[in-house]
Amino acid sequence: MLGDLQAMANAPAFDAVAQAGRSYRFRATPPTVPTTVAWGTRDRILWPRQAKVAARLLPDARHVPLPGCGHIPMQDDPGLVARTILATCRRSEVGVRA
């Protein structure tokens, strides 16, 4: 983790990307396909309060907490992430809007 943090802090474009992210606002048309927004409950990059914003902007999506996962949930709990993705695919197969 410390190595990753140091690499990110030393990346030449980090400051520019972080600054650009501050003013980003989602303005796209909401998706018309089954959509799941999965959020790590221990994410320290995208805070839990931002999940509430996502729920407001994407009200028809299925919003799923990923308990114990941080910003890279595929590393923290790959099985949970795979099951979450498969559940979205299954909803799509039966024609259920997420």
N, C-alpha and C positions, 0 to 999 in steps of 0.2 A: 504494500500500500504506500509506504513512504517513497519507494522508487517511482511509482506511478505519479504520486503527487509532485515530486521533484521534476519529473519529465514534463508534466503539464505546466508547471510554473515556469520552466525554462523554455518552453516552446515559443518560437518567435511570434506566432500569430495569436497566442493565448489572450493577451490583453484586448486585441481588436475583436476577437470573437466574443469575449465576455461582454465587452461594451455594446456590441451589436445586439446581443441577446437581451439586453435591458429594455430595449425599445420594441422588441418583437411583439406583435399582436396577431393572433390567429384570426384571419378574416375570410377563410375559404368557405365555400358552400359545404355544409355538413354532408358526410358520406351517405350514400343511399344503399350501401351494402352492410351486412352485419359487421359491427365494429366493437372491439373491446379495447378499453383503455386500462392497462394494468399498471399499478403504481406501487413501488416498493415502500413499505411502511417505515423503512430506515434510510430512505433516500435523503442525503444531505445536500444534493445539488438542486433537485426539484422538490421543494418542500411540500408537505401534506396539504397546506392551504392552496397550493396550485392545483391539486387534484379537484378541489371544489370548483375552481374556475373552469377546469376541463369539463366537469359535469354540467356546468351551466352552459358552456359553449356547445357541447355535444350531448344534448339531453336524451337522444335516442340510443346512444351507445351504452354498452354494458360496462360499468366501471367496477374494477376488481382490485382490491388491495392484495398485495403480495407480502404476507407477514414475514418479518425478519429480513426482507431483502432491501438492499441499498440501490444505488443508481445503476448498477449493472446486475440485474436480477438473474440473468442467464448464468452468471458465475456463482451467485449465492445459492440458488436453488434451481438447477436446470430442469429437474423433474416437474416442479411446480409451474415453471414457465411453459414447458412442453404441454402439460395438461391444460393450461389456460388457453394456449393457441388451439389445441385440438377441440376444446369445448366451443370455441368460436366457429371453427370449421364445421362441427356437427350442427350447430345452430343454422348455419348457412345451408347445409344439406337438406334440412327439413323445412326450410323457408321461414324460419323464425327470425324476426328482426331483433337484433341484439339490444 
